[in-house]
Amino acid sequence: MADLIYTGIASLDGYLADSDGNFDWSAPDEEVHAFVNDLERDAGTYLLGRRMYGVMSVWETLGGPDDPPVIQDYGRIWRAADKIVFSETLEEPPAPRTTVRRSFDPAMVRDLKADASGSIGVGGATLAAAALRAGLVDECRIFLNPVAVGGGLRFLPDGLNLRLELLDERRFGNGVMYLRYRIAG
């Protein structure tokens, strides 16, 4: 059975984007990006909300021969994975290896987890909240940036009660902290 992993880059006060929707403060440097690439290397599928897919879809073309090696590497990782985008507005799959589903279906995700050979990533706070509330997420991976933004889109939704077991941690030269948690019981 594949693990469903929720990964995000957040401010120290727990936000993925500030109250204006900005997340430019979260751009990883080369050291963090290379680490993310290694984490994502076994991802066979990404589950994404429409907005997160819109952000991540640049990787369909990013990572060409003129880009730095770390960018080229992630571009290959992204393009090799299947993407399932949950959207009521997208009509057609916007890129290869991409499927559009109209709504989040916990039973479909359970079946996907049972059959998948690589890990499954969930991206986008709204979709991740639905997966967390359905008890489908196995791990949370968070990259805490040394910045407070004071409000916005939270990494973890309000009202969610979880017990987490710390599995790994790492501090980077730019002050970012990586924390990996398994959802306990």
N, CA and C atoms as an extended XYZ file, in Angstrom:
555
Properties=species:S:1:pos:R:3:atomname:S:1:resname:S:1:resid:I:1 pbc="F F F"
N         0.843       -1.180        0.000 N   MET     1
C         0.000        0.000        0.000 CA  MET     1
C         0.884        1.238        0.000 C   MET     1
N         0.552        2.173       -0.866 N   ALA     2
C         1.318        3.406       -0.989 CA  ALA     2
C         0.941        4.387        0.112 C   ALA     2
N         1.907        5.192        0.520 N   ASP     3
C         1.647        6.266        1.466 CA  ASP     3
C         1.136        7.490        0.735 C   ASP     3
N         0.177        8.169        1.342 N   LEU     4
C        -0.296        9.468        0.866 CA  LEU     4
C         0.417       10.522        1.704 C   LEU     4
N         1.183       11.380        1.038 N   ILE     5
C         2.067       12.322        1.708 CA  ILE     5
C         1.675       13.755        1.362 C   ILE     5
N         1.449       14.547        2.392 N   TYR     6
C         1.137       15.968        2.237 CA  TYR     6
C         2.398       16.760        2.539 C   TYR     6
N         2.904       17.473        1.535 N   THR     7
C         4.114       18.266        1.669 CA  THR     7
C         3.790       19.726        1.386 C   THR     7
N         4.361       20.621        2.181 N   GLY     8
C         4.168       22.042        1.939 CA  GLY     8
C         5.326       22.865        2.445 C   GLY     8
N         5.466       24.034        1.851 N   ILE     9
C         6.449       25.015        2.282 CA  ILE     9
C         5.654       26.105        2.986 C   ILE     9
N         5.923       26.310        4.264 N   ALA    10
C         5.083       27.192        5.071 CA  ALA    10
C         5.920       28.232        5.814 C   ALA    10
N         5.226       29.283        6.227 N   SER    11
C         5.831       30.280        7.104 CA  SER    11
C         5.913       29.696        8.510 C   SER    11
N         6.719       30.297        9.347 N   LEU    12
C         6.866       29.820       10.720 CA  LEU    12
C         5.540       29.846       11.464 C   LEU    12
N         4.642       30.758       11.091 N   ASP    13
C         3.336       30.808       11.740 CA  ASP    13
C         2.294       29.926       11.034 C   ASP    13
N         2.745       29.050       10.135 N   GLY    14
C         1.898       27.982        9.618 CA  GLY    14
C         1.102       28.255        8.359 C   GLY    14
N         1.516       29.226        7.552 N   TYR    15
C         0.757       29.568        6.347 CA  TYR    15
C         1.517       29.203        5.076 C   TYR    15
N         0.771       28.679        4.089 N   LEU    16
C         1.330       28.368        2.775 CA  LEU    16
C         1.372       29.605        1.887 C   LEU    16
N         0.441       30.502        2.098 N   ALA    17
C         0.358       31.767        1.373 CA  ALA    17
C        -0.156       32.821        2.351 C   ALA    17
N         0.243       34.061        2.119 N   ASP    18
C        -0.209       35.120        3.016 CA  ASP    18
C        -1.650       35.526        2.687 C   ASP    18
N        -2.186       36.512        3.388 N   SER    19
C        -3.588       36.894        3.224 CA  SER    19
C        -3.892       37.489        1.853 C   SER    19
N        -2.865       37.869        1.086 N   ASP    20
C        -3.058       38.341       -0.292 CA  ASP    20
C        -2.823       37.229       -1.309 C   ASP    20
N        -2.539       36.003       -0.816 N   GLY    21
C        -2.289       34.885       -1.714 CA  GLY    21
C        -0.848       34.763       -2.174 C   GLY    21
N         0.036       35.606       -1.644 N   ASN    22
C         1.443       35.577       -2.047 CA  ASN    22
C         2.209       34.475       -1.321 C   ASN    22
N         3.115       33.859       -2.041 N   PHE    23
C         3.984       32.847       -1.440 CA  PHE    23
C         5.409       32.974       -1.979 C   PHE    23
N         5.754       34.167       -2.485 N   ASP    24
C         7.087       34.383       -3.035 CA  ASP    24
C         8.187       34.215       -1.988 C   ASP    24
N         7.848       34.384       -0.728 N   TRP    25
C         8.794       34.209        0.371 CA  TRP    25
C         9.191       32.736        0.541 C   TRP    25
N         8.493       31.819       -0.135 N   SER    26
C         8.729       30.385        0.085 CA  SER    26
C         9.600       29.731       -0.970 C   SER    26
N        10.101       30.492       -1.936 N   ALA    27
C        10.913       29.895       -3.003 CA  ALA    27
C        12.145       29.218       -2.403 C   ALA    27
N        12.322       27.922       -2.665 N   PRO    28
C        13.462       27.210       -2.075 CA  PRO    28
C        14.771       27.576       -2.762 C   PRO    28
N        15.836       27.628       -1.967 N   ASP    29
C        17.156       27.807       -2.569 CA  ASP    29
C        17.618       26.458       -3.123 C   ASP    29
N        18.818       26.411       -3.696 N   GLU    30
C        19.291       25.188       -4.355 CA  GLU    30
C        19.411       24.016       -3.383 C   GLU    30
N        19.883       24.265       -2.161 N   GLU    31
C        20.035       23.189       -1.182 CA  GLU    31
C        18.680       22.580       -0.821 C   GLU    31
N        17.697       23.413       -0.546 N   VAL    32
C        16.363       22.918       -0.200 CA  VAL    32
C        15.733       22.233       -1.408 C   VAL    32
N        15.880       22.838       -2.588 N   HIS    33
C        15.274       22.267       -3.794 CA  HIS    33
C        15.833       20.869       -4.074 C   HIS    33
N        17.128       20.692       -3.944 N   ALA    34
C        17.736       19.370       -4.170 CA  ALA    34
C        17.195       18.349       -3.172 C   ALA    34
N        16.994       18.772       -1.937 N   PHE    35
C        16.436       17.885       -0.914 CA  PHE    35
C        15.004       17.497       -1.273 C   PHE    35
N        14.207       18.482       -1.705 N   VAL    36
C        12.830       18.205       -2.136 CA  VAL    36
C        12.850       17.217       -3.291 C   VAL    36
N        13.728       17.423       -4.255 N   ASN    37
C        13.820       16.503       -5.391 CA  ASN    37
C        14.034       15.072       -4.913 C   ASN    37
N        14.940       14.889       -3.966 N   ASP    38
C        15.198       13.541       -3.452 CA  ASP    38
C        13.973       12.959       -2.755 C   ASP    38
N        13.230       13.783       -2.047 N   LEU    39
C        12.003       13.315       -1.398 CA  LEU    39
C        10.952       12.895       -2.420 C   LEU    39
N        10.853       13.629       -3.507 N   GLU    40
C         9.793       13.423       -4.494 CA  GLU    40
C        10.133       12.367       -5.550 C   GLU    40
N        11.341       11.872       -5.541 N   ARG    41
C        11.800       10.973       -6.591 CA  ARG    41
C        10.928        9.731       -6.765 C   ARG    41
N        10.342        9.213       -5.692 N   ASP    42
C         9.520        7.992       -5.806 CA  ASP    42
C         8.032        8.271       -5.969 C   ASP    42
N         7.659        9.543       -6.130 N   ALA    43
C         6.240        9.877       -6.287 CA  ALA    43
C         5.743        9.354       -7.636 C   ALA    43
N         4.736        8.498       -7.576 N   GLY    44
C         4.140        7.990       -8.805 CA  GLY    44
C         2.945        8.801       -9.235 C   GLY    44
N         2.291        9.446       -8.261 N   THR    45
C         1.065       10.191       -8.531 CA  THR    45
C         0.990       11.414       -7.613 C   THR    45
N         0.460       12.505       -8.169 N   TYR    46
C         0.151       13.684       -7.377 CA  TYR    46
C        -1.347       13.938       -7.449 C   TYR    46
N        -1.970       14.171       -6.303 N   LEU    47
C        -3.358       14.611       -6.213 CA  LEU    47
C        -3.317       16.107       -5.961 C   LEU    47
N        -3.986       16.877       -6.806 N   LEU    48
C        -3.866       18.328       -6.735 CA  LEU    48
C        -5.217       18.996       -6.885 C   LEU    48
N        -5.397       20.066       -6.131 N   GLY    49
C        -6.534       20.937       -6.374 CA  GLY    49
C        -6.243       21.782       -7.611 C   GLY    49
N        -7.258       22.411       -8.144 N   ARG    50
C        -7.105       23.197       -9.368 CA  ARG    50
C        -6.090       24.319       -9.214 C   ARG    50
N        -6.151       25.054       -8.102 N   ARG    51
C        -5.206       26.164       -7.917 CA  ARG    51
C        -3.774       25.675       -7.782 C   ARG    51
N        -3.561       24.605       -7.005 N   MET    52
C        -2.201       24.079       -6.859 CA  MET    52
C        -1.693       23.532       -8.189 C   MET    52
N        -2.583       22.885       -8.939 N   TYR    53
C        -2.146       22.421      -10.262 CA  TYR    53
C        -1.736       23.612      -11.127 C   TYR    53
N        -2.478       24.703      -11.047 N   GLY    54
C        -2.119       25.898      -11.808 CA  GLY    54
C        -0.730       26.405      -11.463 C   GLY    54
N        -0.376       26.352      -10.192 N   VAL    55
C         0.963       26.766       -9.757 CA  VAL    55
C         2.018       25.781      -10.252 C   VAL    55
N         1.745       24.497      -10.086 N   MET    56
C         2.741       23.472      -10.396 CA  MET    56
C         2.863       23.156      -11.884 C   MET    56
N         1.876       23.535      -12.672 N   SER    57
C         1.885       23.170      -14.095 CA  SER    57
C         3.050       23.786      -14.870 C   SER    57
N         3.725       24.790      -14.299 N   VAL    58
C         4.903       25.342      -14.982 CA  VAL    58
C         5.965       24.268      -15.199 C   VAL    58
N         5.922       23.210      -14.368 N   TRP    59
C         6.905       22.140      -14.476 CA  TRP    59
C         6.680       21.258      -15.697 C   TRP    59
N         5.577       21.458      -16.403 N   GLU    60
C         5.371       20.733      -17.658 CA  GLU    60
C         6.411       21.158      -18.696 C   GLU    60
N         6.900       22.395      -18.583 N   THR    61
C         7.891       22.892      -19.544 CA  THR    61
C         9.188       23.352      -18.879 C   THR    61
N         9.154       23.683      -17.595 N   LEU    62
C        10.349       24.148      -16.896 CA  LEU    62
C        11.327       22.981      -16.741 C   LEU    62
N        12.588       23.292      -16.757 N   GLY    63
C        13.599       22.258      -16.566 CA  GLY    63
C        14.285       21.869      -17.860 C   GLY    63
N        14.393       22.833      -18.757 N   GLY    64
C        15.077       22.592      -20.020 CA  GLY    64
C        16.586       22.664      -19.862 C   GLY    64
N        17.314       22.464      -20.939 N   PRO    65
C        18.786       22.403      -20.875 CA  PRO    65
C        19.451       23.692      -20.411 C   PRO    65
N        18.754       24.822      -20.516 N   ASP    66
C        19.339       26.091      -20.061 CA  ASP    66
C        19.090       26.363      -18.579 C   ASP    66
N        18.249       25.550      -17.945 N   ASP    67
C        17.940       25.730      -16.526 CA  ASP    67
C        18.999       25.051      -15.663 C   ASP    67
N        19.139       25.495      -14.392 N   PRO    68
C        20.093       24.849      -13.484 CA  PRO    68
C        19.760       23.355      -13.300 C   PRO    68
N        20.751       22.542      -12.991 N   PRO    69
C        20.527       21.095      -12.847 CA  PRO    69
C        19.419       20.734      -11.849 C   PRO    69
N        19.302       21.461      -10.747 N   VAL    70
C        18.278       21.145       -9.753 CA  VAL    70
C        16.878       21.365      -10.332 C   VAL    70
N        16.725       22.337      -11.197 N   ILE    71
C        15.449       22.620      -11.858 CA  ILE    71
C        15.174       21.553      -12.919 C   ILE    71
N        16.185       21.194      -13.681 N   GLN    72
C        16.032       20.127      -14.671 CA  GLN    72
C        15.595       18.831      -13.997 C   GLN    72
N        16.196       18.529      -12.862 N   ASP    73
C        15.886       17.308      -12.127 CA  ASP    73
C        14.425       17.284      -11.699 C   ASP    73
N        13.944       18.377      -11.089 N   TYR    74
C        12.553       18.372      -10.651 CA  TYR    74
C        11.594       18.334      -11.838 C   TYR    74
N        11.931       18.990      -12.922 N   GLY    75
C        11.098       18.922      -14.117 CA  GLY    75
C        10.903       17.484      -14.570 C   GLY    75
N        11.968       16.696      -14.562 N   ARG    76
C        11.871       15.271      -14.937 CA  ARG    76
C        10.996       14.503      -13.950 C   ARG    76
N        11.153       14.776      -12.663 N   ILE    77
C        10.349       14.096      -11.630 CA  ILE    77
C         8.875       14.409      -11.837 C   ILE    77
N         8.546       15.684      -12.048 N   TRP    78
C         7.158       16.113      -12.233 CA  TRP    78
C         6.541       15.455      -13.462 C   TRP    78
N         7.240       15.517      -14.577 N   ARG    79
C         6.680       14.996      -15.827 CA  ARG    79
C         6.539       13.482      -15.818 C   ARG    79
N         7.317       12.782      -15.003 N   ALA    80
C         7.239       11.320      -14.941 CA  ALA    80
C         6.060       10.827      -14.102 C   ALA    80
N         5.509       11.689      -13.273 N   ALA    81
C         4.421       11.286      -12.369 CA  ALA    81
C         3.055       11.520      -13.006 C   ALA    81
N         2.094       10.711      -12.605 N   ASP    82
C         0.702       10.944      -12.978 CA  ASP    82
C         0.149       12.051      -12.089 C   ASP    82
N        -0.764       12.839      -12.650 N   LYS    83
C        -1.414       13.899      -11.892 CA  LYS    83
C        -2.921       13.711      -11.975 C   LYS    83
N        -3.595       13.794      -10.826 N   ILE    84
C        -5.053       13.804      -10.782 CA  ILE    84
C        -5.442       15.159      -10.217 C   ILE    84
N        -6.149       15.949      -11.023 N   VAL    85
C        -6.552       17.293      -10.638 CA  VAL    85
C        -8.038       17.273      -10.309 C   VAL    85
N        -8.375       17.730       -9.113 N   PHE    86
C        -9.769       17.800       -8.681 CA  PHE    86
C       -10.274       19.203       -8.978 C   PHE    86
N       -11.187       19.293       -9.951 N   SER    87
C       -11.663       20.598      -10.393 CA  SER    87
C       -13.057       20.473      -10.984 C   SER    87
N       -13.906       21.417      -10.652 N   GLU    88
C       -15.232       21.496      -11.265 CA  GLU    88
C       -15.212       22.342      -12.523 C   GLU    88
N       -14.096       23.026      -12.804 N   THR    89
C       -14.064       23.955      -13.935 CA  THR    89
C       -13.163       23.513      -15.088 C   THR    89
N       -12.116       22.734      -14.835 N   LEU    90
C       -11.262       22.273      -15.933 CA  LEU    90
C       -12.046       21.286      -16.794 C   LEU    90
N       -12.039       21.505      -18.093 N   GLU    91
C       -12.800       20.640      -19.000 CA  GLU    91
C       -11.982       19.438      -19.464 C   GLU    91
N       -10.762       19.695      -19.899 N   GLU    92
C        -9.906       18.662      -20.476 CA  GLU    92
C        -8.642       18.521      -19.629 C   GLU    92
N        -8.048       17.339      -19.639 N   PRO    93
C        -6.736       17.234      -18.990 CA  PRO    93
C        -5.773       18.209      -19.662 C   PRO    93
N        -5.171       19.100      -18.896 N   PRO    94
C        -4.358       20.160      -19.484 CA  PRO    94
C        -2.960       19.733      -19.934 C   PRO    94
N        -2.537       18.516      -19.599 N   ALA    95
C        -1.183       18.077      -19.931 CA  ALA    95
C        -1.142       16.548      -19.950 C   ALA    95
N        -0.093       15.991      -20.536 N   PRO    96
C         0.052       14.528      -20.506 CA  PRO    96
C         0.104       14.004      -19.070 C   PRO    96
N        -0.309       12.781      -18.907 N   ARG    97
C        -0.284       12.086      -17.612 CA  ARG    97
C        -1.177       12.771      -16.580 C   ARG    97
N        -2.170       13.516      -17.049 N   THR    98
C        -3.053       14.273      -16.162 CA  THR    98
C        -4.496       13.856      -16.389 C   THR    98
N        -5.201       13.618      -15.289 N   THR    99
C        -6.611       13.262      -15.304 CA  THR    99
C        -7.361       14.311      -14.487 C   THR    99
N        -8.560       14.663      -14.928 N   VAL   100
C        -9.398       15.607      -14.195 CA  VAL   100
C       -10.550       14.838      -13.564 C   VAL   100
N       -10.753       15.063      -12.282 N   ARG   101
C       -11.904       14.514      -11.544 CA  ARG   101
C       -12.726       15.685      -11.041 C   ARG   101
N       -14.021       15.554      -11.051 N   ARG   102
C       -14.894       16.659      -10.658 CA  ARG   102
C       -14.905       16.901       -9.158 C   ARG   102
N       -14.767       15.840       -8.363 N   SER   103
C       -14.812       16.025       -6.912 CA  SER   103
C       -13.914       15.003       -6.228 C   SER   103
N       -13.528       15.344       -5.015 N   PHE   104
C       -12.689       14.472       -4.205 CA  PHE   104
C       -13.512       13.275       -3.742 C   PHE   104
N       -12.991       12.087       -3.970 N   ASP   105
C       -13.676       10.845       -3.613 CA  ASP   105
C       -12.742       10.005       -2.740 C   ASP   105
N       -12.980        9.975       -1.417 N   PRO   106
C       -12.100        9.207       -0.535 CA  PRO   106
C       -11.981        7.739       -0.944 C   PRO   106
N       -13.037        7.129       -1.427 N   ALA   107
C       -12.969        5.714       -1.829 CA  ALA   107
C       -12.010        5.532       -2.999 C   ALA   107
N       -12.026        6.451       -3.962 N   MET   108
C       -11.095        6.369       -5.092 CA  MET   108
C        -9.657        6.496       -4.612 C   MET   108
N        -9.426        7.393       -3.662 N   VAL   109
C        -8.069        7.568       -3.137 CA  VAL   109
C        -7.629        6.320       -2.368 C   VAL   109
N        -8.525        5.712       -1.605 N   ARG   110
C        -8.190        4.458       -0.913 CA  ARG   110
C        -7.793        3.374       -1.919 C   ARG   110
N        -8.559        3.261       -3.005 N   ASP   111
C        -8.236        2.287       -4.046 CA  ASP   111
C        -6.892        2.594       -4.690 C   ASP   111
N        -6.630        3.881       -4.958 N   LEU   112
C        -5.360        4.286       -5.543 CA  LEU   112
C        -4.201        3.918       -4.617 C   LEU   112
N        -4.358        4.173       -3.329 N   LYS   113
C        -3.315        3.830       -2.365 CA  LYS   113
C        -3.057        2.323       -2.351 C   LYS   113
N        -4.116        1.529       -2.469 N   ALA   114
C        -3.974        0.071       -2.438 CA  ALA   114
C        -3.225       -0.452       -3.663 C   ALA   114
N        -3.365        0.248       -4.796 N   ASP   115
C        -2.805       -0.246       -6.057 CA  ASP   115
C        -1.508        0.428       -6.490 C   ASP   115
N        -1.158        1.558       -5.908 N   ALA   116
C        -0.007        2.341       -6.377 CA  ALA   116
C         1.311        1.685       -6.022 C   ALA   116
N         2.286        1.871       -6.906 N   SER   117
C         3.616        1.326       -6.634 CA  SER   117
C         4.536        2.369       -6.006 C   SER   117
N         4.363        3.645       -6.328 N   GLY   118
C         5.154        4.708       -5.721 CA  GLY   118
C         4.309        5.470       -4.727 C   GLY   118
N         4.937        6.412       -4.047 N   SER   119
C         4.178        7.221       -3.095 CA  SER   119
C         3.203        8.130       -3.845 C   SER   119
N         2.246        8.667       -3.112 N   ILE   120
C         1.245        9.576       -3.670 CA  ILE   120
C         1.355       10.883       -2.896 C   ILE   120
N         1.544       11.965       -3.625 N   GLY   121
C         1.610       13.276       -2.999 CA  GLY   121
C         0.273       13.974       -3.107 C   GLY   121
N        -0.092       14.713       -2.084 N   VAL   122
C        -1.299       15.534       -2.140 CA  VAL   122
C        -0.862       16.982       -2.016 C   VAL   122
N        -1.317       17.818       -2.954 N   GLY   123
C        -0.905       19.205       -2.988 CA  GLY   123
C        -2.096       20.142       -3.008 C   GLY   123
N        -1.971       21.193       -2.260 N   GLY   124
C        -3.046       22.173       -2.135 CA  GLY   124
C        -3.705       22.007       -0.788 C   GLY   124
N        -3.797       23.106       -0.057 N   ALA   125
C        -4.286       23.049        1.323 CA  ALA   125
C        -5.732       22.582        1.424 C   ALA   125
N        -6.583       22.977        0.494 N   THR   126
C        -7.992       22.594        0.559 CA  THR   126
C        -8.156       21.102        0.313 C   THR   126
N        -7.488       20.598       -0.710 N   LEU   127
C        -7.547       19.161       -1.002 CA  LEU   127
C        -6.900       18.363        0.130 C   LEU   127
N        -5.770       18.825        0.627 N   ALA   128
C        -5.102       18.133        1.734 CA  ALA   128
C        -5.999       18.098        2.968 C   ALA   128
N        -6.732       19.179        3.236 N   ALA   129
C        -7.641       19.203        4.382 CA  ALA   129
C        -8.701       18.118        4.242 C   ALA   129
N        -9.248       17.952        3.034 N   ALA   130
C       -10.250       16.901        2.805 CA  ALA   130
C        -9.639       15.526        3.017 C   ALA   130
N        -8.422       15.316        2.532 N   ALA   131
C        -7.750       14.026        2.695 CA  ALA   131
C        -7.401       13.767        4.164 C   ALA   131
N        -6.969       14.802        4.867 N   LEU   132
C        -6.670       14.663        6.296 CA  LEU   132
C        -7.933       14.315        7.081 C   LEU   132
N        -9.012       15.021        6.802 N   ARG   133
C       -10.270       14.764        7.515 CA  ARG   133
C       -10.822       13.373        7.209 C   ARG   133
N       -10.522       12.845        6.015 N   ALA   134
C       -10.974       11.497        5.641 CA  ALA   134
C       -10.046       10.415        6.192 C   ALA   134
N        -8.966       10.819        6.875 N   GLY   135
C        -8.037        9.851        7.451 CA  GLY   135
C        -7.166        9.151        6.422 C   GLY   135
N        -6.920        9.790        5.290 N   LEU   136
C        -6.163        9.174        4.208 CA  LEU   136
C        -4.680        9.519        4.196 C   LEU   136
N        -4.289       10.602        4.863 N   VAL   137
C        -2.902       11.062        4.830 CA  VAL   137
C        -2.074       10.260        5.821 C   VAL   137
N        -0.956        9.728        5.330 N   ASP   138
C        -0.044        8.939        6.174 CA  ASP   138
C         1.070        9.785        6.764 C   ASP   138
N         1.546       10.775        5.996 N   GLU   139
C         2.652       11.623        6.443 CA  GLU   139
C         2.396       13.075        6.079 C   GLU   139
N         2.920       13.958        6.929 N   CYS   140
C         2.987       15.385        6.630 CA  CYS   140
C         4.459       15.774        6.624 C   CYS   140
N         4.850       16.466        5.571 N   ARG   141
C         6.209       16.982        5.453 CA  ARG   141
C         6.098       18.484        5.282 C   ARG   141
N         6.749       19.198        6.169 N   ILE   142
C         6.637       20.657        6.141 CA  ILE   142
C         8.025       21.282        6.155 C   ILE   142
N         8.186       22.276        5.307 N   PHE   143
C         9.407       23.062        5.253 CA  PHE   143
C         9.061       24.426        5.841 C   PHE   143
N         9.496       24.666        7.066 N   LEU   144
C         9.194       25.926        7.763 CA  LEU   144
C        10.226       26.983        7.399 C   LEU   144
N         9.740       28.086        6.846 N   ASN   145
C        10.594       29.205        6.463 CA  ASN   145
C        10.683       30.207        7.599 C   ASN   145
N        11.837       30.842        7.784 N   PRO   146
C        12.008       31.792        8.878 CA  PRO   146
C        11.362       33.145        8.558 C   PRO   146
N        10.037       33.108        8.406 N   VAL   147
C         9.261       34.306        8.126 CA  VAL   147
C         7.872       34.105        8.731 C   VAL   147
N         7.290       35.157        9.250 N   ALA   148
C         5.895       35.130        9.706 CA  ALA   148
C         5.102       36.036        8.779 C   ALA   148
N         3.949       35.545        8.313 N   VAL   149
C         3.154       36.338        7.365 CA  VAL   149
C         1.854       36.836        7.976 C   VAL   149
N         1.501       36.369        9.161 N   GLY   150
C         0.396       36.935        9.915 CA  GLY   150
C        -1.007       36.500        9.536 C   GLY   150
N        -1.147       35.670        8.549 N   GLY   151
C        -2.472       35.202        8.145 CA  GLY   151
C        -2.455       34.737        6.706 C   GLY   151
N        -3.518       34.034        6.328 N   GLY   152
C        -3.608       33.554        4.954 CA  GLY   152
C        -4.120       32.134        4.893 C   GLY   152
N        -3.550       31.350        4.008 N   LEU   153
C        -3.937       29.959        3.789 CA  LEU   153
C        -3.069       29.056        4.657 C   LEU   153
N        -3.700       28.369        5.606 N   ARG   154
C        -2.970       27.568        6.589 CA  ARG   154
C        -2.518       26.224        6.007 C   ARG   154
N        -1.369       25.735        6.467 N   PHE   155
C        -0.880       24.405        6.097 CA  PHE   155
C        -1.831       23.340        6.619 C   PHE   155
N        -2.220       23.440        7.881 N   LEU   156
C        -3.198       22.525        8.477 CA  LEU   156
C        -4.482       23.299        8.737 C   LEU   156
N        -5.614       22.691        8.434 N   PRO   157
C        -6.877       23.425        8.592 CA  PRO   157
C        -7.262       23.590       10.055 C   PRO   157
N        -8.012       24.643       10.326 N   ASP   158
C        -8.569       24.848       11.657 CA  ASP   158
C        -9.511       23.696       11.993 C   ASP   158
N        -9.572       23.358       13.264 N   GLY   159
C       -10.505       22.338       13.735 CA  GLY   159
C       -10.052       20.907       13.555 C   GLY   159
N        -8.862       20.699       13.046 N   LEU   160
C        -8.353       19.343       12.821 CA  LEU   160
C        -7.558       18.896       14.042 C   LEU   160
N        -7.904       17.748       14.587 N   ASN   161
C        -7.163       17.180       15.710 CA  ASN   161
C        -6.377       15.980       15.211 C   ASN   161
N        -5.066       16.053       15.330 N   LEU   162
C        -4.184       14.971       14.890 CA  LEU   162
C        -3.101       14.736       15.928 C   LEU   162
N        -2.696       13.517       16.036 N   ARG   163
C        -1.479       13.169       16.779 CA  ARG   163
C        -0.426       12.850       15.725 C   ARG   163
N         0.744       13.445       15.891 N   LEU   164
C         1.808       13.278       14.922 CA  LEU   164
C         3.055       12.732       15.602 C   LEU   164
N         3.754       11.859       14.890 N   GLU   165
C         5.004       11.296       15.388 CA  GLU   165
C         6.136       11.813       14.513 C   GLU   165
N         7.105       12.517       15.112 N   LEU   166
C         8.232       13.063       14.370 CA  LEU   166
C         9.121       11.919       13.873 C   LEU   166
N         9.337       11.876       12.554 N   LEU   167
C        10.179       10.847       11.953 CA  LEU   167
C        11.542       11.364       11.534 C   LEU   167
N        11.599       12.646       11.155 N   ASP   168
C        12.846       13.185       10.634 CA  ASP   168
C        12.811       14.702       10.747 C   ASP   168
N        13.990       15.297       10.787 N   GLU   169
C        14.123       16.745       10.813 CA  GLU   169
C        15.463       17.111       10.208 C   GLU   169
N        15.505       18.315        9.646 N   ARG   170
C        16.765       18.805        9.077 CA  ARG   170
C        16.725       20.324        9.043 C   ARG   170
N        17.856       20.912        9.363 N   ARG   171
C        18.006       22.363        9.284 CA  ARG   171
C        18.885       22.683        8.077 C   ARG   171
N        18.463       23.682        7.293 N   PHE   172
C        19.212       24.093        6.105 CA  PHE   172
C        19.945       25.393        6.375 C   PHE   172
N        20.946       25.667        5.562 N   GLY   173
C        21.778       26.856        5.725 CA  GLY   173
C        21.015       28.164        5.637 C   GLY   173
N        19.876       28.178        4.949 N   ASN   174
C        19.096       29.415        4.812 CA  ASN   174
C        18.092       29.603        5.948 C   ASN   174
N        18.140       28.730        6.961 N   GLY   175
C        17.251       28.855        8.112 CA  GLY   175
C        15.966       28.062        8.005 C   GLY   175
N        15.718       27.414        6.864 N   VAL   176
C        14.532       26.574        6.697 CA  VAL   176
C        14.700       25.309        7.533 C   VAL   176
N        13.606       24.894        8.141 N   MET   177
C        13.565       23.629        8.898 CA  MET   177
C        12.620       22.659        8.196 C   MET   177
N        13.092       21.436        7.982 N   TYR   178
C        12.252       20.371        7.434 CA  TYR   178
C        11.821       19.467        8.575 C   TYR   178
N        10.519       19.186        8.641 N   LEU   179
C         9.965       18.286        9.651 CA  LEU   179
C         9.096       17.251        8.949 C   LEU   179
N         9.335       16.000        9.250 N   ARG   180
C         8.561       14.901        8.662 CA  ARG   180
C         7.835       14.182        9.781 C   ARG   180
N         6.515       14.096        9.650 N   TYR   181
C         5.671       13.467       10.666 CA  TYR   181
C         4.842       12.346       10.067 C   TYR   181
N         4.675       11.293       10.828 N   ARG   182
C         3.710       10.245       10.503 CA  ARG   182
C         2.461       10.552       11.301 C   ARG   182
N         1.308       10.370       10.665 N   ILE   183
C         0.042       10.539       11.373 CA  ILE   183
C        -0.080        9.334       12.314 C   ILE   183
N        -0.187        9.599       13.599 N   ALA   184
C        -0.261        8.537       14.610 CA  ALA   184
C        -1.730        8.172       14.857 C   ALA   184
N        -1.994        6.884       14.787 N   GLY   185
C        -3.321        6.325       15.088 CA  GLY   185
C        -4.392        7.145       14.620 C   GLY   185
